[in-house]
């Protein structure tokens, strides 16, 4: 069944570039680093995007590992992306490595990682070229 996710983001009263995102009563602060004239009180939006991708991959890996009976002590992901606003707006490339501390054979590690890659909705969204639609600009 399809689901609609909703988030609201507002400029914080304090701080130069700081914003607060809210979803389901939970909040996340995003800001720019000091070298970009921010207050460095939260991840910048690009870091938050990469974090959403990593969170989706790790949460997916945990669930799929459970289904597979895959034993591991620890799971984490390292992600990096290339961003050059002078060349191309947006990320040019995102690279990631999914790490497992496990005694499972490499073939099972590869199988798990492949299943995660096929099911992570955050990773599949840019891959599928999902349309971004601005409905309107509202004057309150």
C-alpha positions as CSV (number, residue, x, y, z in Angstrom):
1,X,0.0,0.0,0.0
2,X,1.3,3.5,-0.9
3,X,2.2,5.8,1.9
4,X,2.7,9.6,2.0
5,X,5.4,10.9,4.2
6,X,5.2,14.5,5.4
7,X,7.9,16.8,6.8
8,X,7.8,20.5,7.5
9,X,10.9,22.6,7.6
10,X,11.1,26.2,9.1
11,X,13.8,28.8,9.4
12,X,14.8,29.0,13.1
13,X,14.5,32.4,14.7
14,X,18.0,32.2,16.1
15,X,21.0,31.4,13.9
16,X,21.9,32.6,10.4
17,X,21.0,29.6,8.3
18,X,19.6,27.2,10.9
19,X,16.4,25.3,10.0
20,X,14.3,22.8,11.9
21,X,12.7,19.9,10.2
22,X,9.7,18.2,11.9
23,X,8.1,14.8,11.2
24,X,5.8,12.8,13.4
25,X,6.6,15.1,16.3
26,X,10.4,14.5,15.9
27,X,12.8,17.3,15.1
28,X,16.1,17.6,13.3
29,X,18.2,20.8,13.1
30,X,20.1,21.5,9.9
31,X,22.7,24.3,9.6
32,X,25.7,25.3,7.6
33,X,29.3,25.0,8.9
34,X,31.0,28.1,10.1
35,X,33.2,28.3,7.0
36,X,29.9,28.6,5.0
37,X,28.7,31.4,7.3
38,X,26.5,29.1,9.5
39,X,26.6,28.4,13.2
40,X,27.6,24.7,12.8
41,X,24.7,23.5,15.0
42,X,23.5,20.7,12.8
43,X,24.3,18.8,9.6
44,X,23.9,20.7,6.4
45,X,21.2,19.5,4.1
46,X,23.6,17.5,1.9
47,X,24.9,15.7,4.9
48,X,21.3,15.0,6.0
49,X,20.6,13.6,2.6
50,X,23.6,11.2,2.8
51,X,22.5,10.3,6.4
52,X,19.0,9.5,5.2
53,X,20.6,7.2,2.6
54,X,22.8,5.6,5.2
55,X,20.0,5.2,7.7
56,X,17.8,3.5,5.1
57,X,20.6,1.1,4.1
58,X,21.5,0.1,7.6
59,X,17.9,-0.3,8.8
60,X,17.2,-2.3,5.7
61,X,20.3,-4.5,6.3
62,X,19.3,-5.2,9.9
63,X,15.8,-6.4,8.7
64,X,17.1,-8.4,5.8
65,X,19.9,-10.0,8.0
66,X,17.1,-11.1,10.4
67,X,15.2,-12.7,7.5
68,X,18.3,-14.4,6.2
69,X,19.4,-15.7,9.7
70,X,22.6,-13.7,9.0
71,X,24.7,-13.4,12.2
72,X,26.7,-10.2,12.8
73,X,28.1,-8.2,15.7
74,X,28.0,-4.7,14.1
75,X,26.8,-3.1,10.9
76,X,27.6,0.4,9.7
77,X,27.9,2.3,6.4
78,X,30.4,4.9,5.2
79,X,29.1,7.3,2.5
80,X,30.6,10.1,0.6
81,X,29.4,12.2,-2.3
82,X,30.9,14.7,-4.7
83,X,29.3,18.1,-4.8
84,X,30.6,21.0,-6.9
85,X,28.0,23.8,-7.3
86,X,30.2,25.5,-10.0
87,X,30.1,22.4,-12.2
88,X,26.8,20.7,-11.6
89,X,24.1,21.5,-9.1
90,X,23.4,18.5,-6.9
91,X,25.5,15.4,-6.2
92,X,27.6,14.2,-9.1
93,X,28.2,10.8,-7.5
94,X,27.6,9.1,-4.2
95,X,29.7,6.1,-3.1
96,X,29.1,3.9,-0.1
97,X,30.4,0.8,1.6
98,X,28.3,-1.3,3.9
99,X,30.4,-2.9,6.6
100,X,29.5,-6.0,8.7
101,X,31.5,-7.4,11.6
102,X,30.6,-11.1,11.0
103,X,31.9,-14.6,10.6
104,X,29.5,-15.2,7.7
105,X,31.1,-16.1,4.4
106,X,31.7,-13.3,1.9
107,X,29.1,-14.7,-0.5
108,X,26.4,-14.2,2.2
109,X,27.7,-10.7,2.9
110,X,27.5,-9.9,-0.8
111,X,23.9,-11.4,-1.0
112,X,22.8,-9.3,1.9
113,X,24.3,-6.1,0.5
114,X,22.7,-6.8,-2.9
115,X,19.3,-7.3,-1.4
116,X,19.6,-4.0,0.6
117,X,20.6,-2.2,-2.6
118,X,17.4,-3.5,-4.4
119,X,15.0,-2.5,-1.5
120,X,16.2,0.8,0.0
121,X,13.6,3.4,-1.0
122,X,15.9,6.3,-0.3
123,X,18.6,4.9,-2.7
124,X,16.0,4.0,-5.3
125,X,14.4,7.4,-5.4
126,X,17.2,9.3,-7.2
127,X,18.1,6.2,-9.2
128,X,14.6,6.0,-10.6
129,X,14.6,9.8,-11.4
130,X,11.5,10.6,-9.3
131,X,9.9,13.8,-10.3
132,X,10.1,16.7,-7.9
133,X,6.9,18.8,-8.1
134,X,6.6,22.3,-6.5
135,X,2.8,22.7,-6.2
136,X,2.8,26.5,-5.4
137,X,4.5,29.2,-3.5
138,X,2.2,30.4,-0.7
139,X,2.0,33.9,0.8
140,X,0.9,33.5,4.4
